[in-house]
Amino acid sequence: MDKIKILHVIGALGIGGCEKQLLQLCKRLDTARFELSLIWYSYMPGFKDSAYAMEDAFKQAGVQTIHFDKFSMPLWKFIMQLRNAIKHIGPDIVHTWMYSANFWGRWVALSCDVPCMIASYRVEVKDGIENNPITRWSEKFLTKRTLRLANSRAVAKSLDKFYGIPESDIRIVYNAISNELCSAKNARSDIRQELGLSDQQKIVLMVASQKKQKNYPLFIRTAQHICHKRSDITFVGVGRGDRMEELNILIDQNKLKGKVLFVGQRNDVERWLAAADIFCLTSDFEGFANAILEAMMAGLPVVSTNFSGIEEIINNSSTGIVVPLNDDITMAAEIMRVIDNPALAQQLGTAAKSFITKHFTWDKLISTMESIYDGLAHKASYPKVL
């Protein structure tokens, strides 16, 4: 039996949650049944090296990769290059990821008579570039030509709200998390030494890029309530540094120099999770927060803002703590409650890890995706939900 040719199309490569999920999916799919290719066409300014490093990781996983820079050429030329690449690969299925690829990838795939298309939506649709008349018309036109996947019910609800796509027509495929953990004992000591902290210092960790939606100012305001009273607590942010100038000003204004540390983008997030005492996330909105899944898998107690969809991860008070959006006072109080109650911290971390291990495994995700690919390739039709 011939292999099913799957072409993944994604706008940018980096080390974000979406790219990590895609890479791990490609690593775990049955290579005896599936032949995998990847097209990508942009990278974040200042992060070119990490984009090419991620491309190398796909190549090492046996994925054929094609890259060209969309922004270095006229739009018509980009469309032609994308079209030529898709026709050269000749996929049975084109699977697009995120807003840009969901638009350009599907339209160009349609022009190449690709039999089946899947579009993955990873972030809630909001007013702005993702919600305009052209996009709404495009989504409506492509309805019967696309199987849509969302990584949370919150994302699916936003597709219904802004594009008029019924939730019943969208397949929910939750992210998966690996259970490969770093030695907490070594990580705690090594990370504190790297930061110039004592072994007794408590670390409140947040792993997130510095996009506006992550609301790092809330992270800093929360630290302000805690760190001026407790010298044994340090706040550490790990993630791409898009807004460092703005955040450094806030740190200086709140006299938090040395108390709030940003260490930039890291490839060893598992070490930072293993070294931390508590994890917090201050986001205003998310698609599905991989960072929380990773923290829970690491057995960390989690305090998160109540963004749409958090209830799909922290489904009751035994697996984590949820506080109102943009509420630094409540977030600070809950962080302190956990830090000052080791039994509660242990209870939350243990329950969180158990919940993630049960519901967000790679075995479950791979089984689901292989079934989806098989179903589309062999039926070449678009049932509402496979």
C-alpha positions in Angstrom: 0.0 0.0 0.0 1.3 3.4 -0.9 2.2 5.8 1.9 -0.2 8.7 2.5 1.6 11.9 1.6 1.0 14.7 4.2 2.2 18.2 3.6 2.3 20.5 6.6 2.2 24.2 5.9 3.1 26.7 8.6 4.0 30.4 8.3 6.8 30.8 10.8 9.1 28.4 12.6 10.4 28.9 16.1 10.3 27.1 19.4 6.7 28.1 20.3 4.0 25.7 21.4 2.5 25.2 17.9 5.9 24.4 16.3 6.8 22.0 19.1 3.5 20.1 18.8 3.9 19.8 15.0 7.5 18.6 15.4 6.5 16.0 18.0 3.6 14.9 15.8 6.0 14.4 12.8 8.4 12.4 15.0 5.8 10.1 16.3 3.7 9.3 13.1 4.1 5.9 11.6 6.7 6.3 8.9 5.6 3.1 7.3 2.2 4.6 6.6 2.9 8.3 6.2 5.3 10.4 4.1 5.8 13.9 5.6 6.8 17.2 4.1 6.8 20.7 5.5 6.7 24.2 3.9 7.4 27.3 5.9 7.9 30.8 4.7 8.8 33.4 7.5 10.4 33.8 10.8 10.2 36.3 13.7 12.5 39.3 13.4 15.7 38.6 15.4 15.0 34.9 15.6 16.2 33.6 12.3 18.8 31.2 13.8 16.2 29.5 16.0 13.9 29.1 13.0 16.6 27.3 11.0 17.4 25.2 14.1 13.8 24.1 14.3 13.9 23.3 10.5 17.0 21.1 11.2 15.0 19.3 13.9 12.3 18.5 11.3 14.9 17.3 8.9 16.4 15.0 11.5 12.9 13.6 12.0 12.8 12.6 8.4 10.6 15.4 7.2 11.3 16.9 3.7 11.4 20.7 4.3 11.0 23.6 1.8 11.5 27.2 2.8 11.3 30.5 1.1 10.9 34.0 2.4 7.4 35.4 1.7 8.4 38.9 2.6 11.4 39.1 0.2 9.3 38.9 -2.9 6.1 40.3 -4.5 2.9 38.5 -3.3 2.3 37.0 -6.8 5.7 35.4 -6.7 5.2 34.0 -3.3 1.9 32.4 -4.4 3.6 30.9 -7.5 6.5 29.5 -5.4 4.0 28.0 -2.9 2.0 26.5 -5.7 5.0 25.0 -7.4 6.2 23.5 -4.2 2.8 21.9 -3.5 2.5 20.6 -7.0 6.1 19.2 -6.8 5.3 17.3 -3.5 1.9 16.1 -4.8 0.3 15.5 -1.3 -2.8 13.5 -0.6 -3.5 15.9 2.4 -2.4 19.5 3.0 -2.5 20.2 6.7 -2.2 23.9 7.5 -1.3 25.5 10.9 -2.3 28.9 12.3 -3.8 31.9 10.6 -1.4 32.7 7.8 -1.0 29.2 6.5 -4.7 28.4 7.0 -5.4 31.2 4.5 -2.6 31.0 1.9 -1.9 27.3 2.3 -5.5 26.2 1.7 -6.2 28.6 -1.3 -3.0 27.5 -3.1 -3.7 23.9 -2.3 -7.1 24.3 -3.7 -5.6 25.6 -7.0 -3.4 22.5 -7.1 -6.4 20.2 -6.8 -5.2 18.7 -3.5 -7.8 16.1 -2.6 -8.0 16.8 1.2 -7.3 19.8 3.4 -7.0 20.1 7.2 -6.8 23.5 9.0 -5.5 23.6 12.6 -6.6 26.6 14.7 -4.5 27.2 17.7 -5.4 30.6 19.1 -8.8 32.2 19.7 -10.0 34.5 16.9 -10.1 38.1 18.1 -11.0 41.4 16.4 -8.2 42.4 14.1 -6.3 40.7 11.3 -7.9 37.3 11.9 -11.4 38.8 11.7 -12.0 40.8 8.6 -14.4 40.5 5.6 -11.9 38.7 3.4 -11.1 36.1 6.1 -14.8 35.6 7.0 -15.7 35.1 3.3 -12.7 32.7 2.8 -13.7 30.6 5.8 -17.3 30.3 4.6 -16.2 29.4 1.0 -13.8 26.7 2.2 -16.2 25.2 4.7 -17.0 22.1 2.7 -13.4 21.7 1.5 -11.8 21.7 5.0 -11.7 19.5 8.1 -11.1 22.0 10.9 -9.2 21.1 14.0 -9.1 23.2 17.2 -6.8 22.6 20.2 -9.5 23.7 22.7 -13.2 24.3 22.9 -12.5 28.0 23.5 -10.9 28.2 20.1 -13.8 26.3 18.6 -16.3 28.7 20.2 -14.3 31.7 18.7 -14.5 30.1 15.2 -18.3 29.9 15.7 -18.6 33.4 16.9 -16.5 35.2 14.3 -16.7 32.9 11.3 -20.0 31.2 11.8 -18.5 27.7 11.8 -20.7 25.6 14.1 -18.8 24.0 16.9 -20.3 20.6 15.9 -18.3 20.9 12.6 -14.9 21.3 14.4 -12.9 18.4 15.8 -11.2 19.1 19.2 -7.7 17.6 19.3 -6.0 18.6 22.5 -2.2 19.1 22.7 -0.1 16.4 24.1 2.8 16.6 26.6 5.8 14.3 27.0 6.6 12.9 30.4 10.4 13.3 30.0 11.5 15.2 33.0 14.8 16.6 34.2 16.3 15.8 37.6 14.8 18.4 40.0 17.7 18.1 42.4 20.4 19.0 39.9 18.2 21.5 38.1 17.4 23.4 41.3 21.0 23.8 42.2 22.3 24.5 38.7 19.6 27.1 37.8 20.0 29.0 41.0 23.8 29.1 40.5 23.2 30.4 37.0 21.0 33.2 38.3 23.3 34.0 41.3 20.7 32.9 43.8 21.1 30.9 47.0 19.9 27.3 47.1 17.1 28.3 49.5 15.6 31.0 47.2 12.0 30.3 46.0 11.4 30.7 42.2 8.1 31.8 40.8 8.3 30.8 37.1 6.5 31.9 34.0 7.3 30.4 30.6 5.8 32.5 27.8 6.9 34.8 25.0 6.6 38.5 25.7 3.6 39.0 23.4 1.1 41.5 24.6 -1.5 38.8 25.3 0.8 37.2 27.9 0.4 40.3 30.1 3.9 40.4 31.6 3.1 43.7 33.3 0.7 41.7 35.5 3.6 39.3 36.3 5.7 42.3 37.4 2.9 43.9 39.4 2.4 40.6 41.2 6.1 40.4 42.0 5.8 44.0 43.4 3.3 42.8 46.0 5.5 39.9 47.1 9.1 40.7 46.6 9.2 43.9 48.7 8.0 41.8 51.6 9.8 38.6 51.0 13.5 38.6 50.0 13.4 34.8 49.6 11.3 34.9 46.5 12.4 35.6 42.9 10.2 35.9 39.8 11.7 34.4 36.6 10.4 34.8 33.1 11.5 32.4 30.3 10.6 33.2 26.7 11.2 35.2 23.6 12.1 38.8 24.6 9.9 41.0 22.3 9.2 43.7 24.9 12.2 43.9 27.1 12.6 47.7 27.0 9.0 48.2 28.2 9.4 45.5 30.9 12.7 46.8 32.1 11.1 50.2 32.6 8.4 48.6 34.8 11.0 46.7 36.8 12.9 49.9 37.5 9.7 51.8 38.4 8.7 49.1 40.8 12.2 48.8 42.3 12.4 45.1 41.3 15.8 44.9 39.8 17.3 41.6 40.8 13.9 40.4 42.0 12.3 39.9 38.6 14.6 38.2 36.1 14.1 37.6 32.4 16.4 35.0 30.8 15.1 35.0 27.3 14.3 32.1 24.9 15.6 28.8 26.1 15.8 25.3 24.7 15.9 23.7 28.1 12.5 24.7 29.5 12.3 21.3 31.4 15.3 22.4 33.5 13.6 25.6 34.5 10.4 23.8 35.4 12.3 21.3 37.5 14.0 24.2 39.3 10.9 26.2 40.1 8.7 26.1 43.2 5.5 27.4 41.6 4.4 28.3 38.1 2.2 31.2 37.1 0.6 32.4 33.9 -0.7 35.9 33.5 -2.2 35.7 30.0 -5.3 37.6 28.9 -6.1 34.9 26.3 -4.6 31.7 24.9 -5.4 29.0 22.4 -4.4 26.1 24.6 -1.6 26.9 27.1 1.1 24.3 26.5 3.2 26.0 29.2 0.6 25.1 31.8 0.5 21.5 30.6 4.3 21.3 30.8 4.3 22.8 34.3 1.6 20.4 35.5 3.4 17.4 34.0 6.5 18.6 35.9 4.5 18.4 39.1 4.4 22.1 39.8 1.5 23.9 41.5 0.0 26.3 39.0 -1.7 29.7 39.5 -3.2 31.0 36.3 -5.5 33.8 35.1 -9.0 32.9 34.1 -8.6 33.1 30.4 -11.1 31.5 28.1 -10.4 27.8 28.0 -8.4 27.4 31.2 -11.2 25.2 32.6 -10.3 22.6 30.0 -6.9 22.3 31.7 -7.5 23.2 35.4 -10.9 21.7 35.7 -11.2 22.0 39.5 -9.4 23.5 42.5 -7.5 20.3 43.1 -5.4 20.5 40.0 -4.5 24.3 40.1 -5.6 27.7 41.1 -7.4 30.2 38.8 -7.6 33.9 39.5 -9.5 36.8 37.7 -7.9 38.4 34.6 -5.4 41.2 35.3 -5.8 40.9 39.1 -2.4 41.3 40.6 -3.6 41.4 44.2 -5.4 38.0 44.0 -2.6 36.4 42.0 -0.1 37.5 44.6 -2.2 36.3 47.5 -2.7 32.9 45.9 1.0 32.5 45.1 1.9 33.3 48.7 -0.8 30.9 50.0 0.9 28.1 48.0 4.5 29.0 48.8 3.7 29.2 52.5 1.8 25.9 52.5 4.2 23.1 51.3 1.5 20.5 51.8 -0.9 22.4 49.5 1.9 22.8 46.9 2.6 19.1 47.0 -1.1 18.2 46.7 -1.6 20.5 43.7 1.4 19.4 41.9 0.7 15.7 42.4 -3.0 16.0 41.3 -1.9 18.2 38.3 0.6 15.6 37.0 -1.9 12.8 37.4 -4.5 14.7 35.4 -2.2 15.6 32.6 -0.8 12.0 32.4 -4.3 10.7 32.0 -5.7 13.1 29.5 -2.9 14.7 27.4 -0.7 11.8 26.2 1.1 11.5 22.9 -0.3 8.0 22.4 -3.8 9.4 22.5 -3.0 12.3 20.1 -1.1 10.2 17.6 -3.9 7.6 17.5 -6.4 10.4 16.8 -4.3 12.0 14.1 -3.5 8.8 12.3 -7.2 8.0 12.3 -8.0 11.4 10.9 -5.4 11.1 8.1 -6.4 7.6 7.2 -10.1 8.6 7.1 -9.6 11.5 4.8 -7.1 9.9 2.5 -9.2 6.8 1.9 -12.6 8.5 1.8 -11.5 11.9 0.3 -14.5 13.5 1.9 -15.2 15.9 4.7 -17.5 14.5 7.4 -18.4 17.1 10.1 -16.4 15.3 12.7 -14.3 12.2 12.1 
